[in-house]
Amino acid sequence: MESRVSYRMIPNSALYYQGEEASWTEFLERLSAKHLSQKDLIGMLGGRFMPFHQGHFQTLEALTRHYSHVHVGIVNPDPWNTLLKGDRFTLDKNFLTYAERVEMVTAALEALSCHATIAPYYPIREYNERVFWNFTPGNPEVTVEHLAVRDDFDRWKKERWVEERKTFVEVPLICRESQPYGATEIRRMMLEGSEEWRQWLPSFTADVIDQYHIVERLRDLSTKREL
């Protein structure tokens, strides 16, 4: 069983509803006026999961504690055929297949003794809102997405979500001076040949990476990009 870290307490996080920051009490009161309650909410975690790391696991755990239904959307599900624009979407940064990431998320849910739906996450900016919602469960009005703001891309995404009047939670982060910044640092360790990357991933993620020889794939893709 993976150790549980509960610092990402969803009820204490910054909630945005219809373009404005609101308290959970205000949000639930607005839902109540529409004959909806917290049990109707769907907590959604979207990410590339390249790879699925401890930060993802902790956020997923927080969602399982707060929502009766959790949905995990896997961003850029077909990186080999759908090359999105921007440096973060090159193949060496999207080296895991959709199926491999599903394995990682499924193992995380098993470790948390939680059931959730898992589906491709097609970003609205590349497809359109109709296609995006075709892959999510339930009513979009009660789907609460979760965003950890770490860099300029995340800040841009937050601003866009506010403009689009989406309902989302800004997941709080903690200061982790001794830990990698995220998946970028983990991939760097893999490329440099350091085994230190293993300690920043849940054991089930490392198992998938070993099973499919994924570090070798990452190095191959990185080499081809440099040529």
Z-matrix of the N, CA and C atoms (Angstrom, degrees):
N
C 1 1.461
C 2 1.527 1 109.57
N 3 1.333 2 117.41 1 131.20
C 4 1.458 3 120.64 2 178.49
C 5 1.529 4 109.60 3 -72.20
N 6 1.342 5 116.56 4 144.58
C 7 1.453 6 119.75 5 177.78
C 8 1.520 7 109.94 6 -66.63
N 9 1.316 8 115.91 7 142.48
C 10 1.457 9 120.45 8 -176.96
C 11 1.524 10 110.50 9 -99.10
N 12 1.292 11 116.24 10 133.28
C 13 1.456 12 122.29 11 176.82
C 14 1.513 13 107.29 12 -119.59
N 15 1.331 14 116.82 13 123.29
C 16 1.469 15 119.40 14 -170.32
C 17 1.527 16 113.26 15 -113.49
N 18 1.357 17 117.15 16 28.81
C 19 1.459 18 117.25 17 -178.35
C 20 1.519 19 112.27 18 -74.55
N 21 1.316 20 118.34 19 -18.45
C 22 1.464 21 119.94 20 -177.84
C 23 1.520 22 109.12 21 -90.07
N 24 1.317 23 115.99 22 76.39
C 25 1.456 24 121.34 23 -175.51
C 26 1.519 25 109.56 24 -84.36
N 27 1.314 26 116.27 25 108.74
C 28 1.451 27 121.83 26 -172.84
C 29 1.540 28 113.18 27 -58.35
N 30 1.336 29 119.80 28 -44.41
C 31 1.479 30 117.98 29 -177.80
C 32 1.522 31 113.93 30 -60.09
N 33 1.341 32 117.51 31 -23.75
C 34 1.466 33 120.78 32 -179.37
C 35 1.525 34 112.66 33 -94.07
N 36 1.315 35 116.45 34 4.71
C 37 1.452 36 120.12 35 -177.93
C 38 1.523 37 111.28 36 -86.67
N 39 1.339 38 114.79 37 163.70
C 40 1.459 39 120.39 38 178.82
C 41 1.523 40 109.44 39 -73.96
N 42 1.314 41 116.38 40 120.57
C 43 1.464 42 122.27 41 -179.15
C 44 1.523 43 108.99 42 -106.66
N 45 1.324 44 116.12 43 136.44
C 46 1.463 45 121.26 44 176.89
C 47 1.525 46 108.53 45 -118.87
N 48 1.321 47 115.11 46 129.07
C 49 1.460 48 120.88 47 -177.33
C 50 1.515 49 109.26 48 -134.41
N 51 1.324 50 116.04 49 120.67
C 52 1.463 51 122.69 50 -179.26
C 53 1.531 52 112.16 51 53.76
N 54 1.332 53 114.74 52 43.20
C 55 1.457 54 120.73 53 173.42
C 56 1.507 55 116.27 54 86.14
N 57 1.328 56 118.29 55 0.64
C 58 1.462 57 120.80 56 -178.31
C 59 1.521 58 110.15 57 -133.14
N 60 1.340 59 115.27 58 148.60
C 61 1.460 60 119.31 59 176.04
C 62 1.525 61 109.14 60 -71.51
N 63 1.314 62 115.75 61 135.96
C 64 1.462 63 120.71 62 -178.00
C 65 1.522 64 109.13 63 -141.19
N 66 1.311 65 116.25 64 157.66
C 67 1.462 66 120.12 65 175.14
C 68 1.524 67 108.75 66 -80.80
N 69 1.323 68 115.87 67 160.47
C 70 1.458 69 119.30 68 177.73
C 71 1.522 70 110.71 69 -62.79
N 72 1.333 71 116.31 70 -34.80
C 73 1.468 72 119.61 71 179.16
C 74 1.521 73 110.63 72 -62.61
N 75 1.343 74 116.21 73 -45.30
C 76 1.466 75 120.07 74 178.66
C 77 1.521 76 111.07 75 -63.20
N 78 1.328 77 116.00 76 -41.36
C 79 1.467 78 120.77 77 -179.61
C 80 1.526 79 110.89 78 -62.13
N 81 1.334 80 116.38 79 -46.59
C 82 1.460 81 120.16 80 -178.86
C 83 1.523 82 111.78 81 -67.74
N 84 1.338 83 116.85 82 -31.36
C 85 1.470 84 119.91 83 176.64
C 86 1.527 85 110.63 84 -66.33
N 87 1.336 86 116.46 85 -38.93
C 88 1.467 87 119.78 86 178.04
C 89 1.524 88 110.91 87 -67.10
N 90 1.330 89 115.90 88 -37.61
C 91 1.454 90 119.40 89 176.18
C 92 1.520 91 111.27 90 -64.75
N 93 1.325 92 115.04 91 -41.26
C 94 1.462 93 119.58 92 -178.95
C 95 1.522 94 111.27 93 -60.17
N 96 1.330 95 116.30 94 -35.89
C 97 1.465 96 120.23 95 178.66
C 98 1.526 97 111.08 96 -64.52
N 99 1.338 98 116.37 97 -19.84
C 100 1.469 99 121.33 98 178.50
C 101 1.530 100 110.72 99 -103.07
N 102 1.342 101 115.73 100 14.91
C 103 1.467 102 122.74 101 179.98
C 104 1.524 103 111.71 102 63.20
N 105 1.330 104 115.69 103 36.52
C 106 1.457 105 122.74 104 175.96
C 107 1.520 106 109.05 105 -121.97
N 108 1.332 107 116.88 106 156.52
C 109 1.460 108 120.74 107 179.51
C 110 1.522 109 109.85 108 -138.45
N 111 1.342 110 115.78 109 -179.24
C 112 1.459 111 119.69 110 -177.48
C 113 1.528 112 111.67 111 -61.55
N 114 1.315 113 118.15 112 -31.64
C 115 1.469 114 119.96 113 -179.72
C 116 1.531 115 112.55 114 -65.74
N 117 1.333 116 116.33 115 -17.36
C 118 1.465 117 120.42 116 178.25
C 119 1.529 118 112.25 117 -85.07
N 120 1.331 119 117.39 118 -13.03
C 121 1.456 120 121.04 119 -175.44
C 122 1.534 121 111.72 120 -69.87
N 123 1.318 122 115.10 121 147.79
C 124 1.461 123 122.67 122 173.85
C 125 1.527 124 107.39 123 -116.97
N 126 1.321 125 116.91 124 116.93
C 127 1.457 126 120.96 125 177.16
C 128 1.513 127 109.89 126 -85.22
N 129 1.316 128 116.78 127 122.02
C 130 1.460 129 120.45 128 -174.26
C 131 1.521 130 111.44 129 -115.96
N 132 1.327 131 115.29 130 130.07
C 133 1.463 132 122.57 131 174.51
C 134 1.518 133 108.29 132 -117.06
N 135 1.310 134 116.60 133 117.56
C 136 1.459 135 121.40 134 177.77
C 137 1.521 136 109.99 135 -112.56
N 138 1.307 137 117.14 136 140.90
C 139 1.456 138 119.59 137 178.23
C 140 1.517 139 111.55 138 -172.95
N 141 1.333 140 115.09 139 162.02
C 142 1.471 141 119.08 140 175.49
C 143 1.522 142 110.59 141 -77.25
N 144 1.354 143 116.68 142 -32.72
C 145 1.462 144 122.06 143 179.67
C 146 1.527 145 110.74 144 56.39
N 147 1.335 146 115.07 145 57.26
C 148 1.472 147 121.82 146 -177.22
C 149 1.541 148 111.40 147 -115.31
N 150 1.318 149 120.10 148 68.21
C 151 1.457 150 128.03 149 2.10
C 152 1.533 151 111.81 150 -99.17
N 153 1.328 152 116.06 151 179.11
C 154 1.460 153 123.09 152 174.09
C 155 1.528 154 107.41 153 -70.01
N 156 1.362 155 116.99 154 117.15
C 157 1.460 156 119.64 155 -173.91
C 158 1.535 157 111.57 156 -118.94
N 159 1.327 158 115.72 157 -174.62
C 160 1.464 159 120.10 158 -174.94
C 161 1.527 160 112.20 159 -62.05
N 162 1.343 161 117.60 160 -34.69
C 163 1.462 162 119.85 161 177.99
C 164 1.521 163 111.20 162 -62.14
N 165 1.340 164 116.85 163 -42.47
C 166 1.464 165 120.39 164 175.94
C 167 1.523 166 110.49 165 -61.35
N 168 1.344 167 115.55 166 -43.20
C 169 1.454 168 120.60 167 -177.71
C 170 1.534 169 111.00 168 -61.99
N 171 1.321 170 116.40 169 -42.46
C 172 1.463 171 120.31 170 -178.87
C 173 1.526 172 111.57 171 -66.81
N 174 1.331 173 116.46 172 -39.33
C 175 1.461 174 119.54 173 177.51
C 176 1.519 175 110.52 174 -66.74
N 177 1.322 176 116.65 175 -42.19
C 178 1.460 177 120.38 176 178.72
C 179 1.521 178 110.42 177 -61.84
N 180 1.320 179 116.47 178 -40.13
C 181 1.468 180 119.47 179 177.79
C 182 1.523 181 111.12 180 -61.35
N 183 1.334 182 115.94 181 -43.05
C 184 1.464 183 119.25 182 179.40
C 185 1.528 184 110.93 183 -60.84
N 186 1.332 185 116.75 184 -39.35
C 187 1.460 186 120.00 185 178.81
C 188 1.526 187 111.06 186 -65.01
N 189 1.328 188 117.00 187 -40.84
C 190 1.467 189 119.42 188 -178.62
C 191 1.522 190 111.63 189 -65.84
N 192 1.316 191 116.81 190 -24.60
C 193 1.467 192 120.33 191 178.22
C 194 1.530 193 111.98 192 -80.37
N 195 1.334 194 116.89 193 -22.50
C 196 1.464 195 119.47 194 -169.35
C 197 1.527 196 113.95 195 -109.63
N 198 1.330 197 117.81 196 -24.18
C 199 1.462 198 120.92 197 -175.82
C 200 1.527 199 110.50 198 -119.08
N 201 1.319 200 115.07 199 143.96
C 202 1.460 201 119.17 200 176.25
C 203 1.522 202 111.05 201 -76.95
N 204 1.337 203 116.70 202 -22.39
C 205 1.465 204 120.49 203 176.65
C 206 1.524 205 108.49 204 -131.39
N 207 1.338 206 115.51 205 130.64
C 208 1.465 207 122.15 206 179.80
C 209 1.525 208 108.24 207 -120.28
N 210 1.334 209 115.24 208 138.72
C 211 1.464 210 120.89 209 177.00
C 212 1.522 211 108.74 210 -127.31
N 213 1.326 212 116.63 211 132.01
C 214 1.465 213 122.45 212 178.33
C 215 1.521 214 108.77 213 -111.28
N 216 1.322 215 115.90 214 120.12
C 217 1.455 216 121.13 215 178.29
C 218 1.516 217 110.40 216 -104.23
N 219 1.314 218 117.52 217 126.29
C 220 1.463 219 121.82 218 -177.81
C 221 1.525 220 109.17 219 -96.87
N 222 1.328 221 115.02 220 110.99
C 223 1.462 222 122.33 221 -175.80
C 224 1.527 223 111.07 222 -71.66
N 225 1.348 224 114.95 223 145.33
C 226 1.463 225 121.65 224 179.81
C 227 1.531 226 110.16 225 50.96
N 228 1.334 227 116.46 226 61.03
C 229 1.464 228 120.39 227 -173.65
C 230 1.520 229 114.37 228 -64.72
N 231 1.316 230 117.91 229 -23.01
C 232 1.471 231 121.08 230 -178.86
C 233 1.521 232 109.82 231 -126.69
N 234 1.342 233 117.55 232 69.35
C 235 1.463 234 120.14 233 -174.44
C 236 1.517 235 114.12 234 -64.41
N 237 1.333 236 117.40 235 -19.59
C 238 1.460 237 120.69 236 -177.03
C 239 1.526 238 110.93 237 -75.58
N 240 1.322 239 117.08 238 -25.84
C 241 1.465 240 120.71 239 -177.76
C 242 1.523 241 113.31 240 -118.27
N 243 1.332 242 116.99 241 -12.67
C 244 1.456 243 120.65 242 -179.67
C 245 1.517 244 108.42 243 -122.73
N 246 1.307 245 116.72 244 87.24
C 247 1.462 246 121.43 245 -178.67
C 248 1.523 247 109.19 246 -86.87
N 249 1.321 248 116.38 247 103.56
C 250 1.453 249 120.54 248 178.61
C 251 1.515 250 109.54 249 -74.12
N 252 1.324 251 115.70 250 160.98
C 253 1.466 252 120.96 251 -176.78
C 254 1.525 253 109.89 252 -77.14
N 255 1.338 254 115.15 253 146.54
C 256 1.452 255 120.18 254 174.93
C 257 1.519 256 112.39 255 111.23
N 258 1.327 257 115.69 256 153.31
C 259 1.456 258 121.99 257 -175.75
C 260 1.526 259 112.08 258 -63.40
N 261 1.327 260 118.14 259 -30.23
C 262 1.455 261 120.82 260 -176.83
C 263 1.527 262 111.72 261 -73.18
N 264 1.327 263 118.08 262 -9.44
C 265 1.463 264 120.36 263 -177.15
C 266 1.533 265 112.87 264 -109.38
N 267 1.329 266 118.33 265 16.09
C 268 1.462 267 119.55 266 173.01
C 269 1.528 268 109.15 267 -70.86
N 270 1.339 269 117.31 268 158.42
C 271 1.463 270 120.70 269 -173.00
C 272 1.530 271 113.10 270 -62.92
N 273 1.343 272 118.05 271 -32.08
C 274 1.460 273 118.33 272 179.52
C 275 1.524 274 112.10 273 -69.16
N 276 1.330 275 117.66 274 -15.10
C 277 1.466 276 121.51 275 174.75
C 278 1.522 277 111.20 276 -102.77
N 279 1.315 278 116.47 277 -0.80
C 280 1.468 279 122.69 278 178.97
C 281 1.520 280 108.42 279 -135.04
N 282 1.310 281 114.96 280 59.63
C 283 1.457 282 122.65 281 -167.98
C 284 1.529 283 113.26 282 -92.30
N 285 1.325 284 117.87 283 -3.48
C 286 1.457 285 121.67 284 179.96
C 287 1.521 286 110.36 285 -102.79
N 288 1.326 287 116.45 286 140.89
C 289 1.454 288 120.12 287 177.58
C 290 1.532 289 109.70 288 -78.00
N 291 1.311 290 115.29 289 165.71
C 292 1.470 291 120.43 290 176.14
C 293 1.529 292 110.53 291 -58.24
N 294 1.341 293 117.71 292 -45.57
C 295 1.462 294 121.51 293 -177.54
C 296 1.525 295 111.79 294 -62.24
N 297 1.329 296 117.05 295 -39.36
C 298 1.467 297 120.31 296 179.17
C 299 1.516 298 110.74 297 -64.61
N 300 1.315 299 116.84 298 -39.90
C 301 1.462 300 119.92 299 178.92
C 302 1.524 301 111.67 300 -70.41
N 303 1.323 302 116.75 301 -34.36
C 304 1.469 303 119.73 302 174.66
C 305 1.532 304 109.66 303 -61.43
N 306 1.322 305 117.74 304 -41.17
C 307 1.466 306 121.27 305 177.68
C 308 1.527 307 110.62 306 -58.52
N 309 1.330 308 116.30 307 -44.02
C 310 1.461 309 120.18 308 -179.03
C 311 1.523 310 111.36 309 -64.52
N 312 1.326 311 116.99 310 -46.15
C 313 1.463 312 121.17 311 -179.22
C 314 1.530 313 110.26 312 -65.75
N 315 1.319 314 117.32 313 -41.55
C 316 1.465 315 121.11 314 179.05
C 317 1.518 316 110.89 315 -60.98
N 318 1.326 317 116.79 316 -41.64
C 319 1.466 318 120.47 317 178.33
C 320 1.523 319 110.89 318 -64.73
N 321 1.333 320 116.91 319 -37.57
C 322 1.466 321 120.55 320 177.66
C 323 1.523 322 110.62 321 -63.53
N 324 1.316 323 116.69 322 -42.53
C 325 1.467 324 120.79 323 179.84
C 326 1.524 325 110.72 324 -65.86
N 327 1.314 326 116.85 325 -37.15
C 328 1.468 327 120.10 326 176.93
C 329 1.525 328 110.37 327 -65.33
N 330 1.335 329 117.23 328 -39.59
C 331 1.457 330 120.84 329 178.34
C 332 1.524 331 111.48 330 -64.38
N 333 1.339 332 116.29 331 -30.40
C 334 1.465 333 121.65 332 -179.92
C 335 1.529 334 111.98 333 -92.84
N 336 1.330 335 116.91 334 0.90
C 337 1.476 336 121.88 335 -177.34
C 338 1.520 337 110.52 336 52.88
N 339 1.322 338 114.79 337 46.52
C 340 1.467 339 120.64 338 -175.66
C 341 1.519 340 110.29 339 -129.45
N 342 1.314 341 115.37 340 145.00
C 343 1.464 342 120.84 341 172.74
C 344 1.522 343 108.62 342 -102.03
N 345 1.310 344 116.41 343 141.04
C 346 1.468 345 121.25 344 175.71
C 347 1.515 346 108.78 345 -151.30
N 348 1.312 347 116.09 346 158.42
C 349 1.459 348 119.39 347 172.57
C 350 1.531 349 108.39 348 -88.25
N 351 1.330 350 115.56 349 147.31
C 352 1.467 351 122.29 350 179.53
C 353 1.522 352 107.29 351 -129.96
N 354 1.323 353 116.87 352 134.46
C 355 1.459 354 119.85 353 -179.16
C 356 1.523 355 109.97 354 -155.48
N 357 1.337 356 117.36 355 163.72
C 358 1.466 357 120.09 356 173.10
C 359 1.520 358 110.56 357 -59.68
N 360 1.322 359 116.52 358 147.20
C 361 1.460 360 122.85 359 178.39
C 362 1.526 361 105.69 360 -116.43
N 363 1.312 362 116.39 361 104.75
C 364 1.466 363 120.44 362 179.78
C 365 1.526 364 109.34 363 -96.43
N 366 1.334 365 118.04 364 108.46
C 367 1.466 366 120.33 365 -177.13
C 368 1.520 367 112.09 366 -56.21
N 369 1.313 368 115.53 367 136.59
C 370 1.464 369 121.36 368 -178.31
C 371 1.522 370 110.76 369 -59.60
N 372 1.340 371 117.22 370 -35.01
C 373 1.466 372 119.60 371 -174.29
C 374 1.529 373 111.71 372 -65.68
N 375 1.351 374 117.65 373 -23.91
C 376 1.454 375 120.23 374 -178.09
C 377 1.526 376 112.45 375 -100.18
N 378 1.295 377 117.33 376 -25.36
C 379 1.460 378 120.26 377 -177.77
C 380 1.531 379 107.58 378 -116.95
N 381 1.289 380 118.50 379 -98.50
C 382 1.458 381 122.54 380 169.93
C 383 1.516 382 107.77 381 -176.16
N 384 1.298 383 115.62 382 169.65
C 385 1.458 384 119.06 383 -173.33
C 386 1.524 385 111.68 384 -62.42
N 387 1.322 386 117.46 385 -37.15
C 388 1.470 387 119.80 386 -178.53
C 389 1.526 388 110.64 387 -61.40
N 390 1.339 389 116.88 388 -47.44
C 391 1.458 390 120.35 389 -179.79
C 392 1.519 391 110.35 390 -62.49
N 393 1.330 392 117.39 391 -41.66
C 394 1.461 393 121.83 392 -179.65
C 395 1.526 394 110.48 393 -57.80
N 396 1.299 395 117.12 394 -52.14
C 397 1.465 396 120.20 395 -174.84
C 398 1.522 397 112.24 396 -72.07
N 399 1.323 398 118.74 397 -17.73
C 400 1.459 399 120.24 398 175.40
C 401 1.526 400 112.37 399 -61.74
N 402 1.336 401 117.00 400 -20.26
C 403 1.463 402 120.73 401 -177.06
C 404 1.521 403 113.22 402 -103.26
N 405 1.322 404 118.04 403 4.66
C 406 1.467 405 120.93 404 -178.84
C 407 1.517 406 110.04 405 -113.32
N 408 1.332 407 117.06 406 152.26
C 409 1.461 408 120.07 407 -178.37
C 410 1.523 409 111.93 408 -85.98
N 411 1.325 410 115.54 409 156.61
C 412 1.447 411 120.39 410 168.65
C 413 1.511 412 116.27 411 69.93
N 414 1.304 413 114.29 412 -158.21
C 415 1.458 414 124.07 413 -175.35
C 416 1.528 415 110.02 414 -91.52
N 417 1.332 416 119.33 415 121.76
C 418 1.472 417 120.36 416 179.21
C 419 1.528 418 112.96 417 -54.79
N 420 1.312 419 117.21 418 -26.39
C 421 1.466 420 120.58 419 -177.88
C 422 1.525 421 112.14 420 -64.59
N 423 1.330 422 117.35 421 -25.91
C 424 1.467 423 119.92 422 -178.49
C 425 1.527 424 111.51 423 -110.48
N 426 1.333 425 117.36 424 13.80
C 427 1.458 426 121.34 425 176.34
C 428 1.519 427 109.52 426 -92.37
N 429 1.326 428 116.40 427 120.60
C 430 1.465 429 121.97 428 -177.50
C 431 1.527 430 108.28 429 -109.16
N 432 1.325 431 116.63 430 110.22
C 433 1.467 432 120.41 431 178.47
C 434 1.528 433 110.27 432 -81.84
N 435 1.335 434 115.86 433 162.68
C 436 1.463 435 120.83 434 -176.63
C 437 1.519 436 109.84 435 -131.48
N 438 1.330 437 115.75 436 132.29
C 439 1.454 438 122.03 437 -173.27
C 440 1.525 439 110.27 438 -133.02
N 441 1.324 440 115.99 439 122.71
C 442 1.454 441 121.65 440 172.23
C 443 1.526 442 107.80 441 -93.94
N 444 1.318 443 117.73 442 119.58
C 445 1.467 444 122.11 443 -175.70
C 446 1.530 445 108.91 444 -94.37
N 447 1.338 446 115.47 445 108.09
C 448 1.462 447 120.64 446 -177.44
C 449 1.513 448 113.73 447 -119.79
N 450 1.344 449 117.67 448 -28.15
C 451 1.456 450 119.35 449 -172.90
C 452 1.529 451 109.81 450 -144.00
N 453 1.338 452 115.49 451 -175.46
C 454 1.465 453 120.09 452 -176.90
C 455 1.526 454 112.13 453 -61.71
N 456 1.334 455 116.53 454 -36.62
C 457 1.463 456 119.51 455 179.38
C 458 1.536 457 110.08 456 -63.10
N 459 1.334 458 116.51 457 -43.52
C 460 1.468 459 120.14 458 178.90
C 461 1.526 460 111.40 459 -65.26
N 462 1.334 461 116.21 460 -38.02
C 463 1.470 462 119.27 461 178.67
C 464 1.524 463 110.50 462 -65.81
N 465 1.348 464 116.30 463 -39.21
C 466 1.461 465 119.99 464 176.20
C 467 1.522 466 110.14 465 -63.37
N 468 1.327 467 117.10 466 -41.96
C 469 1.459 468 121.33 467 -179.37
C 470 1.535 469 110.24 468 -63.67
N 471 1.324 470 116.46 469 -41.62
C 472 1.464 471 119.86 470 179.00
C 473 1.523 472 110.91 471 -61.14
N 474 1.340 473 116.33 472 -46.52
C 475 1.472 474 120.21 473 179.18
C 476 1.517 475 111.08 474 -59.29
N 477 1.327 476 115.88 475 -40.49
C 478 1.466 477 119.67 476 -179.42
C 479 1.524 478 110.97 477 -66.96
N 480 1.313 479 116.34 478 -42.27
C 481 1.462 480 119.52 479 179.58
C 482 1.522 481 111.36 480 -63.01
N 483 1.337 482 116.52 481 -37.81
C 484 1.466 483 119.76 482 177.20
C 485 1.521 484 109.96 483 -63.65
N 486 1.332 485 116.40 484 -45.05
C 487 1.468 486 120.66 485 179.31
C 488 1.532 487 111.17 486 -61.85
N 489 1.333 488 116.22 487 -36.48
C 490 1.464 489 120.51 488 -179.03
C 491 1.525 490 112.36 489 -80.94
N 492 1.352 491 115.79 490 -0.70
C 493 1.471 492 121.79 491 177.86
C 494 1.525 493 111.10 492 60.33
N 495 1.329 494 115.25 493 40.34
C 496 1.458 495 119.75 494 178.02
C 497 1.519 496 110.32 495 -82.49
N 498 1.319 497 115.58 496 157.82
C 499 1.462 498 121.23 497 174.30
C 500 1.523 499 107.58 498 -96.16
N 501 1.330 500 116.28 499 118.57
C 502 1.455 501 119.02 500 -179.30
C 503 1.523 502 110.95 501 -154.81
N 504 1.327 503 114.33 502 162.88
C 505 1.453 504 122.53 503 178.70
C 506 1.516 505 108.59 504 -115.17
N 507 1.317 506 116.23 505 133.11
C 508 1.460 507 120.14 506 173.10
C 509 1.526 508 107.61 507 -87.76
N 510 1.321 509 116.29 508 108.63
C 511 1.461 510 121.27 509 -174.91
C 512 1.522 511 109.95 510 -70.29
N 513 1.330 512 118.26 511 126.92
C 514 1.469 513 119.57 512 -179.98
C 515 1.516 514 111.38 513 -71.48
N 516 1.319 515 115.82 514 145.00
C 517 1.456 516 122.12 515 177.61
C 518 1.522 517 109.03 516 -109.93
N 519 1.330 518 116.05 517 158.90
C 520 1.456 519 119.92 518 174.73
C 521 1.518 520 108.47 519 -112.99
N 522 1.311 521 115.87 520 161.14
C 523 1.461 522 120.43 521 177.30
C 524 1.526 523 107.86 522 -77.54
N 525 1.323 524 116.82 523 118.21
C 526 1.463 525 121.14 524 -178.30
C 527 1.528 526 108.01 525 -124.80
N 528 1.331 527 115.98 526 73.60
C 529 1.458 528 119.97 527 -173.73
C 530 1.517 529 112.16 528 -62.41
N 531 1.332 530 117.57 529 -29.68
C 532 1.459 531 120.13 530 -175.98
C 533 1.521 532 112.17 531 -92.78
N 534 1.343 533 117.42 532 1.95
C 535 1.447 534 120.63 533 -176.80
C 536 1.528 535 110.83 534 -114.69
N 537 1.340 536 116.33 535 155.05
C 538 1.464 537 119.73 536 177.93
C 539 1.521 538 111.33 537 -61.03
N 540 1.304 539 115.88 538 153.95
C 541 1.465 540 121.95 539 -178.41
C 542 1.513 541 111.55 540 -64.67
N 543 1.314 542 117.08 541 -27.02
C 544 1.460 543 120.93 542 -178.14
C 545 1.511 544 110.00 543 162.99
N 546 1.337 545 115.56 544 -154.70
C 547 1.455 546 120.46 545 -176.29
C 548 1.527 547 112.08 546 -61.58
N 549 1.342 548 117.43 547 -30.65
C 550 1.474 549 120.23 548 179.77
C 551 1.518 550 110.97 549 -58.89
N 552 1.336 551 117.15 550 -46.94
C 553 1.459 552 121.06 551 -179.77
C 554 1.521 553 111.35 552 -68.69
N 555 1.321 554 116.62 553 -35.87
C 556 1.464 555 119.84 554 178.61
C 557 1.525 556 110.31 555 -64.16
N 558 1.336 557 116.52 556 -43.22
C 559 1.469 558 119.36 557 177.49
C 560 1.526 559 110.87 558 -63.95
N 561 1.331 560 116.81 559 -37.14
C 562 1.470 561 119.94 560 178.65
C 563 1.525 562 110.33 561 -60.85
N 564 1.333 563 117.43 562 -43.60
C 565 1.470 564 120.69 563 178.71
C 566 1.519 565 110.99 564 -61.33
N 567 1.334 566 116.48 565 -41.01
C 568 1.468 567 119.76 566 178.81
C 569 1.517 568 110.94 567 -61.58
N 570 1.338 569 115.93 568 -43.58
C 571 1.459 570 120.22 569 -178.49
C 572 1.521 571 112.16 570 -67.12
N 573 1.332 572 116.83 571 -32.37
C 574 1.460 573 120.82 572 -177.97
C 575 1.523 574 112.76 573 -82.52
N 576 1.343 575 116.37 574 -5.71
C 577 1.454 576 119.22 575 178.38
C 578 1.508 577 114.63 576 86.26
N 579 1.327 578 117.11 577 6.51
C 580 1.457 579 120.70 578 177.91
C 581 1.521 580 110.07 579 -80.26
N 582 1.333 581 116.05 580 138.26
C 583 1.464 582 120.66 581 176.91
C 584 1.525 583 111.85 582 -86.54
N 585 1.337 584 115.97 583 2.38
C 586 1.462 585 119.96 584 -177.63
C 587 1.525 586 112.38 585 -62.70
N 588 1.348 587 116.92 586 -23.36
C 589 1.462 588 120.09 587 -178.44
C 590 1.521 589 112.11 588 -56.80
N 591 1.322 590 117.23 589 -28.55
C 592 1.463 591 120.64 590 -175.27
C 593 1.531 592 112.94 591 -61.43
N 594 1.322 593 116.81 592 -34.57
C 595 1.462 594 118.65 593 -175.37
C 596 1.522 595 113.02 594 -75.27
N 597 1.333 596 117.56 595 -11.88
C 598 1.456 597 120.12 596 179.95
C 599 1.528 598 112.07 597 -100.79
N 600 1.333 599 115.90 598 6.41
C 601 1.466 600 120.93 599 178.86
C 602 1.518 601 109.61 600 -120.16
N 603 1.344 602 117.83 601 148.67
C 604 1.463 603 119.06 602 168.94
C 605 1.527 604 109.09 603 -59.10
N 606 1.316 605 117.36 604 150.58
C 607 1.468 606 120.21 605 -176.16
C 608 1.515 607 111.89 606 -60.16
N 609 1.352 608 117.27 607 -32.81
C 610 1.462 609 118.80 608 -178.62
C 611 1.530 610 111.60 609 -69.44
N 612 1.330 611 117.78 610 -30.16
C 613 1.464 612 120.20 611 175.69
C 614 1.529 613 109.92 612 -66.86
N 615 1.328 614 115.99 613 -44.56
C 616 1.468 615 119.86 614 178.48
C 617 1.527 616 110.81 615 -61.60
N 618 1.329 617 116.59 616 -36.48
C 619 1.465 618 119.99 617 179.40
C 620 1.529 619 111.24 618 -62.32
N 621 1.341 620 117.08 619 -43.04
C 622 1.468 621 120.69 620 178.84
C 623 1.524 622 110.03 621 -64.46
N 624 1.325 623 116.52 622 -42.62
C 625 1.467 624 120.85 623 -179.90
C 626 1.522 625 110.92 624 -61.21
N 627 1.340 626 116.68 625 -41.30
C 628 1.465 627 120.04 626 178.26
C 629 1.526 628 111.46 627 -69.22
N 630 1.329 629 116.43 628 -43.31
C 631 1.464 630 120.78 629 -175.38
C 632 1.519 631 112.42 630 -58.48
N 633 1.330 632 116.83 631 -39.61
C 634 1.463 633 120.93 632 -175.39
C 635 1.533 634 113.26 633 -104.05
N 636 1.346 635 116.71 634 11.45
C 637 1.472 636 121.61 635 177.07
C 638 1.535 637 110.49 636 54.39
N 639 1.321 638 115.33 637 49.21
C 640 1.457 639 120.67 638 -170.89
C 641 1.525 640 112.23 639 -77.35
N 642 1.337 641 117.81 640 -30.53
C 643 1.466 642 118.84 641 177.66
C 644 1.520 643 109.96 642 -61.41
N 645 1.325 644 116.91 643 -40.82
C 646 1.472 645 120.73 644 178.29
C 647 1.529 646 110.19 645 -63.17
N 648 1.325 647 117.00 646 -38.72
C 649 1.467 648 120.68 647 178.33
C 650 1.530 649 110.24 648 -64.13
N 651 1.323 650 116.63 649 -43.86
C 652 1.468 651 120.86 650 179.57
C 653 1.528 652 110.43 651 -59.83
N 654 1.313 653 117.28 652 -44.48
C 655 1.461 654 120.47 653 -179.38
C 656 1.526 655 111.00 654 -64.97
N 657 1.326 656 116.12 655 -38.62
C 658 1.466 657 120.20 656 179.07
C 659 1.520 658 111.03 657 -64.97
N 660 1.325 659 116.98 658 -44.65
C 661 1.458 660 120.63 659 179.37
C 662 1.520 661 112.07 660 -65.40
N 663 1.336 662 115.49 661 -37.44
C 664 1.463 663 120.18 662 179.18
C 665 1.523 664 110.79 663 -66.34
N 666 1.341 665 116.20 664 -40.57
C 667 1.472 666 120.82 665 178.45
C 668 1.509 667 111.30 666 -64.08
N 669 1.351 668 116.69 667 -42.75
C 670 1.449 669 120.52 668 -179.07
C 671 1.527 670 111.27 669 -65.31
N 672 1.343 671 116.71 670 -32.78
C 673 1.461 672 119.19 671 179.42
C 674 1.522 673 110.86 672 -68.19
N 675 1.332 674 116.82 673 -33.40
C 676 1.454 675 121.10 674 -177.90
C 677 1.530 676 112.46 675 -74.48
N 678 1.334 677 116.76 676 -21.72
C 679 1.482 678 119.81 677 -177.61
C 680 1.520 679 112.36 678 -71.91
